[in-house]
Amino acid sequence: MTTFELNSRRESILQQMAELLNNEEAITKAERWIKRMYHSQVETYPLLLNKKALRKEVEEAEEDIVHNRYISHEDLLKEIKTW
């Protein structure tokens, strides 16, 4: 995504927030949410792996492929449709 697109999205979000945050209660709730999100961002990032953990994940995936422990995209879609 280009810088222009990111800036455009950011401006759009800020404009929407300005319209929603029209009283002190809404601002307080938004402020708490932003602070929680900011402080937990590093902890909840799903791909936060060090080199050792990343190598382990790749090795396990390669081993799964060798032992046919995987599902094709088409089979996965079929399985999801049966749910």
Distance bins in CASP14 RR format, pairs under 12 A and 6 or more apart:
PFRMAT RR
TARGET T0000
AUTHOR 0000-0000-0000
RMODE 2
METHOD distances of the structure
MODEL  1
1 7 0 0 0 0 0 1 0 0 0 0 0
1 8 0 0 0 0 1 0 0 0 0 0 0
1 9 0 0 0 0 1 0 0 0 0 0 0
1 10 0 0 0 0 0 1 0 0 0 0 0
2 8 0 0 0 0 1 0 0 0 0 0 0
2 9 0 0 0 0 0 1 0 0 0 0 0
3 9 0 0 0 0 0 1 0 0 0 0 0
3 10 0 0 0 0 0 1 0 0 0 0 0
4 10 0 0 0 0 0 1 0 0 0 0 0
4 11 0 0 0 0 0 1 0 0 0 0 0
5 11 0 0 0 0 0 1 0 0 0 0 0
5 12 0 0 0 0 0 1 0 0 0 0 0
6 12 0 0 0 0 0 1 0 0 0 0 0
6 13 0 0 0 0 0 1 0 0 0 0 0
7 13 0 0 0 0 0 1 0 0 0 0 0
7 14 0 0 0 0 0 1 0 0 0 0 0
8 14 0 0 0 0 0 1 0 0 0 0 0
8 15 0 0 0 0 0 1 0 0 0 0 0
9 15 0 0 0 0 0 1 0 0 0 0 0
9 16 0 0 0 0 0 1 0 0 0 0 0
10 16 0 0 0 0 0 1 0 0 0 0 0
10 17 0 0 0 0 0 1 0 0 0 0 0
11 17 0 0 0 0 0 1 0 0 0 0 0
11 18 0 0 0 0 0 1 0 0 0 0 0
12 18 0 0 0 0 0 1 0 0 0 0 0
12 19 0 0 0 0 0 1 0 0 0 0 0
13 19 0 0 0 0 0 1 0 0 0 0 0
13 20 0 0 0 0 0 1 0 0 0 0 0
13 21 0 0 0 0 0 1 0 0 0 0 0
13 30 0 0 0 0 0 1 0 0 0 0 0
13 34 0 0 0 0 0 1 0 0 0 0 0
14 20 0 0 0 0 0 1 0 0 0 0 0
14 21 0 0 0 0 0 1 0 0 0 0 0
14 30 0 0 0 0 0 1 0 0 0 0 0
15 21 0 0 0 0 0 1 0 0 0 0 0
16 22 0 0 0 0 0 1 0 0 0 0 0
16 30 0 0 0 0 0 1 0 0 0 0 0
17 26 0 0 0 0 1 0 0 0 0 0 0
17 27 0 0 0 0 1 0 0 0 0 0 0
17 29 0 0 0 0 0 1 0 0 0 0 0
17 30 1 0 0 1 0 0 0 0 0 0 0
17 31 0 0 0 0 0 1 0 0 0 0 0
17 33 0 0 0 0 0 1 0 0 0 0 0
17 34 0 0 0 0 1 0 0 0 0 0 0
18 26 0 0 0 0 0 1 0 0 0 0 0
18 27 0 0 0 0 0 1 0 0 0 0 0
18 30 0 0 0 0 0 1 0 0 0 0 0
19 26 0 0 0 0 0 1 0 0 0 0 0
20 26 1 0 0 1 0 0 0 0 0 0 0
20 27 0 0 0 0 1 0 0 0 0 0 0
20 29 0 0 0 0 0 1 0 0 0 0 0
20 30 1 0 0 1 0 0 0 0 0 0 0
20 33 0 0 0 0 0 1 0 0 0 0 0
21 27 1 0 1 0 0 0 0 0 0 0 0
21 28 0 0 0 0 1 0 0 0 0 0 0
21 29 0 0 0 0 1 0 0 0 0 0 0
21 30 1 0 1 0 0 0 0 0 0 0 0
21 31 0 0 0 0 1 0 0 0 0 0 0
21 33 0 0 0 0 0 1 0 0 0 0 0
21 34 0 0 0 0 0 1 0 0 0 0 0
22 30 0 0 0 0 0 1 0 0 0 0 0
23 29 0 0 0 0 0 1 0 0 0 0 0
23 30 0 0 0 0 0 1 0 0 0 0 0
24 30 0 0 0 0 0 1 0 0 0 0 0
24 31 0 0 0 0 0 1 0 0 0 0 0
25 31 0 0 0 0 0 1 0 0 0 0 0
25 32 0 0 0 0 0 1 0 0 0 0 0
26 32 0 0 0 0 0 1 0 0 0 0 0
26 33 0 0 0 0 0 1 0 0 0 0 0
27 33 0 0 0 0 0 1 0 0 0 0 0
27 34 0 0 0 0 0 1 0 0 0 0 0
28 34 0 0 0 0 0 1 0 0 0 0 0
28 35 0 0 0 0 0 1 0 0 0 0 0
29 35 0 0 0 0 0 1 0 0 0 0 0
29 36 0 0 0 0 0 1 0 0 0 0 0
30 36 0 0 0 0 0 1 0 0 0 0 0
30 37 0 0 0 0 0 1 0 0 0 0 0
31 37 0 0 0 0 0 1 0 0 0 0 0
31 38 0 0 0 0 0 1 0 0 0 0 0
32 38 0 0 0 0 0 1 0 0 0 0 0
32 39 0 0 0 0 0 1 0 0 0 0 0
33 39 0 0 0 0 0 1 0 0 0 0 0
33 40 0 0 0 0 0 1 0 0 0 0 0
34 40 0 0 0 0 0 1 0 0 0 0 0
34 41 0 0 0 0 0 1 0 0 0 0 0
35 41 0 0 0 0 0 1 0 0 0 0 0
36 43 0 0 0 0 0 1 0 0 0 0 0
36 44 0 0 0 0 0 1 0 0 0 0 0
37 43 0 0 0 0 0 1 0 0 0 0 0
37 44 0 0 0 0 1 0 0 0 0 0 0
37 45 0 0 0 0 0 1 0 0 0 0 0
38 44 0 0 0 0 0 1 0 0 0 0 0
40 48 0 0 0 0 0 1 0 0 0 0 0
41 48 0 0 0 0 1 0 0 0 0 0 0
42 48 1 0 0 1 0 0 0 0 0 0 0
46 57 0 0 0 0 0 1 0 0 0 0 0
47 53 0 0 0 0 0 1 0 0 0 0 0
47 54 0 0 0 0 1 0 0 0 0 0 0
47 57 0 0 0 0 1 0 0 0 0 0 0
48 54 0 0 0 0 0 1 0 0 0 0 0
49 55 0 0 0 0 1 0 0 0 0 0 0
49 56 0 0 0 0 1 0 0 0 0 0 0
49 57 1 0 0 1 0 0 0 0 0 0 0
49 58 0 0 0 0 1 0 0 0 0 0 0
50 56 0 0 0 0 1 0 0 0 0 0 0
50 57 0 0 0 0 0 1 0 0 0 0 0
51 57 0 0 0 0 0 1 0 0 0 0 0
51 58 0 0 0 0 0 1 0 0 0 0 0
52 58 0 0 0 0 0 1 0 0 0 0 0
52 59 0 0 0 0 0 1 0 0 0 0 0
53 59 0 0 0 0 0 1 0 0 0 0 0
53 60 0 0 0 0 0 1 0 0 0 0 0
54 60 0 0 0 0 0 1 0 0 0 0 0
54 61 0 0 0 0 0 1 0 0 0 0 0
55 61 0 0 0 0 0 1 0 0 0 0 0
55 62 0 0 0 0 0 1 0 0 0 0 0
56 62 0 0 0 0 0 1 0 0 0 0 0
56 63 0 0 0 0 0 1 0 0 0 0 0
57 63 0 0 0 0 0 1 0 0 0 0 0
57 64 0 0 0 0 0 1 0 0 0 0 0
58 64 0 0 0 0 0 1 0 0 0 0 0
58 65 0 0 0 0 0 1 0 0 0 0 0
59 65 0 0 0 0 0 1 0 0 0 0 0
59 66 0 0 0 0 0 1 0 0 0 0 0
60 66 0 0 0 0 0 1 0 0 0 0 0
60 67 0 0 0 0 0 1 0 0 0 0 0
60 69 0 0 0 0 1 0 0 0 0 0 0
60 70 0 0 0 0 0 1 0 0 0 0 0
61 67 0 0 0 0 0 1 0 0 0 0 0
61 69 0 0 0 0 1 0 0 0 0 0 0
61 70 0 0 0 0 1 0 0 0 0 0 0
62 69 0 0 0 0 0 1 0 0 0 0 0
62 70 0 0 0 0 0 1 0 0 0 0 0
63 69 1 0 0 1 0 0 0 0 0 0 0
63 70 0 0 0 0 0 1 0 0 0 0 0
64 70 1 0 1 0 0 0 0 0 0 0 0
64 71 0 0 0 0 0 1 0 0 0 0 0
65 71 0 0 0 0 0 1 0 0 0 0 0
65 72 0 0 0 0 0 1 0 0 0 0 0
70 76 0 0 0 0 1 0 0 0 0 0 0
71 77 0 0 0 0 1 0 0 0 0 0 0
71 78 0 0 0 0 1 0 0 0 0 0 0
71 79 1 0 0 1 0 0 0 0 0 0 0
71 80 0 0 0 0 0 1 0 0 0 0 0
72 78 0 0 0 0 1 0 0 0 0 0 0
72 79 0 0 0 0 0 1 0 0 0 0 0
73 79 0 0 0 0 0 1 0 0 0 0 0
73 80 0 0 0 0 0 1 0 0 0 0 0
74 80 0 0 0 0 0 1 0 0 0 0 0
74 81 0 0 0 0 0 1 0 0 0 0 0
75 81 0 0 0 0 0 1 0 0 0 0 0
75 82 0 0 0 0 0 1 0 0 0 0 0
76 82 0 0 0 0 0 1 0 0 0 0 0
76 83 0 0 0 0 0 1 0 0 0 0 0
77 83 0 0 0 0 0 1 0 0 0 0 0
END
